[in-house]
Amino acid sequence: LKEEGLSIILVEQNTPFAVSLAVMLGIAVLEGVTVVLGTALSGIIDAILPEAPEADVDAAGTEIGSQHVLSQLLGWLRIGQVPVLILLVVFLTGFGLIGLGIQAMTDNVLGFLWPGSIAAIPAFILSLPVVRVLGGFLGKILPKDETDAVSIDTLIGRIAVITIGETTVGRAAEARTRDIHGTTHYLMVEPDTEGQSFKAGEEVLLVKRDGAVFKVIANPNPHLVDQ
C-alpha cells in the first residue's frame, strides 16, 4: 500500500502537488538548520503587521485601485497577522494534500487522473480558505510581543529596509521598520518619485502613507538606521 501510494504521488499528473509538499518540507528543514545556526530563515518575516491592510475609498465609499484590492486579499489571507513563512507552509501543505485528494478521489470514482494543470485550479482555490482558517487559529495561539500599540502613521519618518522584491512607482514591495518601542513592522512601500526604484537590502525613508502603501525616498542620511 505504501508503494502504491508513493507511485500515485510520483505520477506526472501529481507533479504540482508533489513539488508543493517537497518545497514545504525543504522550508521546514532550512528553518530548522538556520535556527540551530542562530539565524532563523523566517527572521525577515517573523513580525506581525500592526493592522490589516487598508484601502482608500472615494466620497461614495468605493474602493480605489487594484493595489487596494490586492491589499484586501492579503489581509483576508491573514498576511500581517501571522508570519508569512508560516502562511506559506500552510498554503503549500493545503495545496499539496488537497490536490492529491482530488486526484485520488477522481481515480477511485472515474478511473483516471486529471492533468496537473487542471487539478491545480480547484486545489489552489480550496487551499485559500484553509490558509485563512488555519491562519486565524495560529494568529490566536502564536506568542505576540507585549508592547505598547502605536498608530501606523507614527512610522512616517522612520528608516525602513526593503526585504522582499524591487519597488518602483505603482509596484509595491515589502519593507521592514521598527516603531519607537522597538517593535518590528512589515509594510508595503513604493517610491515617492517617478523613476526611482529600490531593491532588497536598500534603506529608505518613510515620508507619507497612501492607504495601505507607504511612499519612500532613499535614506538621505547614512547615520539614520533601522533601529
Secondary structure, DSSP 4 states (H G I P E B T S, - for coil): -HHHHHHHHHSGGGHHHHHHHHHHHHHHHHHHHHHHHT--GGGGG-SPPSS-----B-TTS-B--HHHHHHHHHHHTTBTTB-HHHHHHHHHHHHHHHHHHHHHHHHHHHSS---HHHHHHHHHHHHHHHHHHHHHHHHHHS---------GGGGTT-EEEEEES-EETTB-EEEEEE-TT--EEEEEEEESSTT-EE-TT-EEEEEEEETTEEEEEE-S-TT----
